[in-house]
Amino acid sequence: MKLVYPILVILFTSALGVSELKAQTDSKDLIQFSGVVVTEDEYGEMAPLPYTTIAILGTPRGTYAEVDGFFSIVAEVGDTMEFSRIGYQTIQHIIPDTLESKFYSWYQVMSRDSILLPEAVIYPWPSREHYKIEFLALDVSNELRQRAEENLAQEVLQRMRSEVAPDGGEAYALTRQNYITEYTYSGQYKPQNIFNPLAWAQFVKAWKNGDFKKKKKSNSK
């Protein structure tokens, strides 16, 4: 008898809690609101519209559609659901109060919306007056033009191409090409250019141009 009484108390308390929870749920009329958000694609067919925001107006609650357009959220009967996405018209849908089930499915079609942004003109100067002042103050003398021509000479550009270190993109492309070459000739001998007539032609041309001669370093005094 000592064990029966506590067990009865626990069972009675649990049953009372379940009934209260059920009463609260029934009073709020909570439902599981699920569905799919779609739109018309370029071929005139319906396609999922991911990342559409589904918000419950008047509350901080909401969700968004997944990659396949599916969404699901707990809402109340009579809530106003708002579907919004940049580039599409915002649509509101009220959950009806005539539902006979706790699950409510909805198929939402979103229409494209044209957004006209105001024209924005970007100038390198704060105003046209500053532009006129800077333009009139430009140095267009012969000395400046001669210096620009010297900097753009082919010899100077060739020296810069050989001396300037490669950036990240060039280094990545070179490393990737080396990996591809190793994988291509993995387990076999790489082709030798000793029998390649084009390689011999390039070698003879470089020899005539003196590319293999040692360049004397000018000692600065």
N, C-alpha and C positions, 0 to 999 in steps of 0.2 A: 504493500500500500504506500510505503514511503516513496517508491520510485514511480508509481502510477500518477500521483498528483502532480509532480513537476512536469512529467511528460504531457499531461493534459493541458497544463498552463501554457507550455511552449506551443503546442498545436493550436490552441485557441488564439494565442497572440499572433502566430503566423497567419492563420486564416483571416484574422481581423485586419492585418496589414495588407494582405492581398486584396481584400474587398475594398479597403480604402484607396489603394492604388488604382484599382479598376474603376472605382467611382470617379476619381480625379481624371483618369484618361477618358472616360465616357463624357464627363462634363466639358472637357476641352475639345472633344471631337477631333483628335489628332488622326492624321492620315499620312500614308507614305506616297508622296507625290513624285512620280518618276516619268521619264519619257525620253524623247530624242529630238534634238534640234537639227533642222536641215535647211538647205537653201538651194536655189536653182543654179547649176553650174553653167559653164559656157556652151555646153551641148544641149541645154534645156532639160536636163535630168536632175532629179533630187540627189543631193550629196550631203553628207554630214557636215555640220558647222561647228568645229571644236572651239573651246575656250569662250563660249558664250556665257555671260553672267546671268544667273537666275537669282534674283533678290526678292525677299518678302518685304513689301513696302510697310513702313512704320516700325520695322524692327532691324536690328543690326545683323540678322541672319541671312545667309545666302549660300550659293554654291556656284559651280561652273560646269559646263559640258566638257566631257573628256574628248579624246582624239576622235572617237567614233560618234560623237554627238550625244552620247548617253549622259543623263543626269538623274539624281535622286536626292530628295530632301524631305525631312519631316515637316509638315505644315498643319495648319488648322483649317477647318471648313470656313469659308468666307474670306480667307486671306487673298490678297491681290499679289499675284506673282508677276514680276517684271523681267522680261528678257531683253538684254541689251548687249550690243557689240559694236565696236568702232566700224563705221562704214555700212551699218545696217539700221533700219528703222526700229526704234524701241517699241515693244509690244507688251501690253498688260493683259493678264488673264486671271479671272476670279474663280477660285475653286467653288463649285456649286455646293449648296447645302442639301441636295437631294441624293447624296451618295448612299448606297446601300452596303458599301464595303469600305474597309480601312485602307485599301490600295486604289490609287487613282493614276491612270496612265494618260499621257498627253503627247501629241505629235505637233510640235511647233515649227511652222515655216517662217523663215526670216527673209525679208525683202531688202535688197540693196538700197542704200541711201547715198545721194550725191552730196558731198561736202565741199563747198567752195571756200577756200582759204583766201584771205586778203593778200593782195600783191605785196611782196617784200623785196625792196631794192637794197642791195648791200654795196656799200662804198668803202674803199680803203681809207677814206678820210671822214671826219665827223660831218662835214657839210660841203656843199658845192664851193663855197667861198674858200674853205681850206684847200680844196682841190686846185682851185685857180692859183692860189698862192704857192703851193708846192710845185705845180706844173711850171709856173714862170721862173721858179728858183732852180729848176733842173740844170745841171751842168752838161751842156751838149757841145763842148769844145772839141777841137780836133784831137787833143791829147787823150781825152776820155774815149773817143771813138777808136783811136789807134790802140789803146790799151785793151779794149774789148776785142778787136781783131786779133791781137797777139794771143789773148787767152783762148780764142776759138780756133787757133791754128791746128792743123792736123798733127803736127809733131807734138805739140803740147797735149792734145787730147790723147794721143797714143801713149805718151809717157804717164799721163794720169791713169789710164786704164791698166797699165802694168804695175804702177806703184800703189794705187789706192787699194786697201784691203777689201775683200768681198763682204757684203752685208749678210744678214741672217738668211735671206731668201736664196742668195747665190750659194752660200755654204751648204744649205739644206739640199738644193738641187744637185750640187756636185757630189755630196755624200750619198744621196739617193741613187744617182747614176752609177756610182761605184758599187753599191750593193746590188743593183740590177745586173751589172756586168759580172760580178762574182757568182750570183745565182745562175746566170745564163750559162757560164762555162764551168759550173760546179762538176767536179769529177772528170774533167777532160782538160787538155792543153788549150790555152788561149791561142788564137791565130797570131802568127808572127808577121810583122810588116816587112821582113827582109825580102820577101817575094812580092811585095806590093809595089807596082810601078808608080802609083800616085805618091806613095811615101818617098820613093827614091827621087821623084821629081821635086818634091818639096825640100828634100835634103840638099839637092844640088843647087836649087834656087837660094836657099839660106846660106850655103857655102859661098856662092858668088856675091851675095849681098854683104858678106862679112859679119854675119850674125854670131859666128863662133869665135871671133877675135876678142881678145881681152881688151876691154876699154880702160884707157888710162884715167886714173883719178886725178883731177886737178887739185893741187895742194894750194890751199888758201894761205896767203902770206899775211 
